[in-house]
Amino acid sequence: MESTSDTFETDIGERMKALRLAQTMTLDDLAGRSGVSRAMISRIERGEASPTAQLLARLCSALGTTLSRFFATGDEAGSPLLRRAEQRVWRDPETGYLRRSVSPDNVGSPVDIVEVEFPPGARVVFERQQFDPGFTQHLWLFEGRLTMTAGDETHVLEAGDCLFMRLAEAHIFHNPHGEPARYAIILNRSKV
């Protein structure tokens, strides 16, 4: 079930606003912390604009959360089983990359799993974030090839390769090849 409809954009906006208000932040506060304009944040919260992955990552960092936690549903205890049809899917409006939240929400696990379909030619830059340096992620490439920059190191990944990265580092995901890349991100929120 691909949830890229206007309803899902409204959900993103409502979630953004709820997180901001829970921290008693004004639009100006969030704009100052994230470097995203007040007007753009307001448009996102009203469901009038779809944030890119880069923009959403900056906003999440300023709100003290990860993209995985941002896309999680609710705070009540979750089921240990999350069927594929119930997994939340989001498409980056700039690159077209598809992000599927695979792991069940609110089960007490420090691990989140995300499946990504990354189109040919796509490039996404995630600037260094304000996360605890203990937050880590693995990128496990299933299909295609991907050029990954983590901090100061660049790696060319082939199908089957797995790359460990710290979430607080800057990352560049780039697919300069003619076929899509499909991979999993396994995010660990426990201290290493």
N, C-alpha and C positions, 0 to 999 in steps of 0.2 A: 504494500500500500504506500504509494508515494505521496507524502503530505506536503506538497509545494503550493497549495492553494492559498487564496486570500485568507481563509480561516486560520491556516497555520501561521501566516504573517502576523495576524492579529494575536495569536498565541505568543509569538516571539515578543511582540510589543508589550503585551500584558505581563509576561514573565519579567521582562527588563524593568518595567515600572514597579512591579511588586518587589523585586530585589533592591531597587534603588530606594524605595520608600521604607522598606524594612530596616535600612541602614540610616534612615533619616537624612538622605542626601537629596539636595535639590538638583535640578537639571544642570545648573551652573557648576555645582560640586562635581558631578559626574563628568561634565565636559572638561573641567580642569584636570581631573585625575586621568582621564583617558586620552585627551588630545583630540576628541571627536567634538564637532561643533554642537552647541546647544540645540540649534535648529534641526540637525540631523537626528539627534537623540529623540527629540520631540516627535519627529516624523515616524521614527521606528516605533516608538511607544504607541502611537495612534494607528499603527498598521499601514501607514501610507508609503513606507520605504522598506525595502528588503536589504538588510545589511550584508555586506560581503563577509567572507570568512575572516579576512584580516581585520575589518572593522569590529566584527562581533568578538573576536579574540581580545582586542584592546579594551572593549567595554567590559567583557567578563573579567579580565585581569583587574580593572579598576574597581569592580564590584567584589573582588576577592574570590572568584570562582573560576572553574575551568569550563570549556565548551561542553564537556561531557556532563558535568553537574548542571549546567545551564539547561541542557535539553532533557534532564531527568524530569519525570512527572511527579508532582506532589511530594508530601513529606510523610505520608502514612506508610506503614509497612507494606512491602510489595510481595508479589508472588515470586517464587524462585524460578518460574518458567515464564519466559516471554516469547510468544510465538512470533514468527517472522511477520505475519500480517499486522501485528500490534506494535512493531518496532517503529520508532519515529525516524522519519527520513527528511533530510533537508538538502536542498541544492543551492550551492553558492551561485548567486546571480551573475557574478563576474566571470568565473572560470567554467562553470557548469559541473564542478565536481560534486559528487553525490555522497552524502554522509549518512550512514545508517547506525543508530544507537542499538547495539546488539544485546548488551548485558541488561538483565532485569534491574529496575530501579529500587532503591530503598530496601535492600536485603542485608545491609550491614557489611558488605564487601568493600575493601579499599581499592578494588580493581574495576575499571570500566573498559569495555571492549567496543570498538567502533570499526565498522567496515566502510571502506572508501573505494569509490570508483573514480579514478583520476583520468580525465580525458587527455588525448594527445595534444601536445603544445601547451598544456596548462602549467601555470607557475603561481605559487602562493608563498608569500613571505610573511612569516610570523615573527614580529620583533621580539626582542628579549622581554620577558614578562616578569611581573612582580611576585611570582610564586615562590614558595618555600623550595630551596634547592633539593629537598628530599623527594619531591614529586618527580617521578620518572615515567618514561614511556618506551615501549618497544614498537618498532614498525616491522611487521612481518609481511613481506611481499609475496603474494600468491601468483599473480600473472603480470606479464609485461616487464618493463624496466623503469627505473626511477632514479633520478639524480637527487641526492639528499645532502643538504648542507646543515650541519648541526654545530653551532658555535663557529669555530674556525676551520673545521674539517669538512671536506666534500667526499661523498661516497657514491659510486655508481652501483645500484642494487639490481640484481637479477632475481628471477622467480626463485623462491625458497630462501632468500637471504633474510636475515633479521638484524636490525640496527637498534641498539640501546641509546637513548638520549635523555638528558635532563630537561624537564619541562621549562625551566627558567631560562634556558639558552635560546638564542635566536635560531629559527629554522627556515630553510627554504626547500619547499617541495617543488620539483620540476620534472616534467615529463616531456623531454625534447624528441621523443620517439613517435612513430606513426601509429602505434597501437595503445589502447588504454592500459593503465596500470590498475590492478586491484590489490588492496592490501588491508591488513588489520592494524589498528593502533590499540595497544594494550596499555592503558594508563594506570599507574599504581600511585595511590595517594598515601601510602604508608611510608614512614621514615626509613631511609636506607642507611 
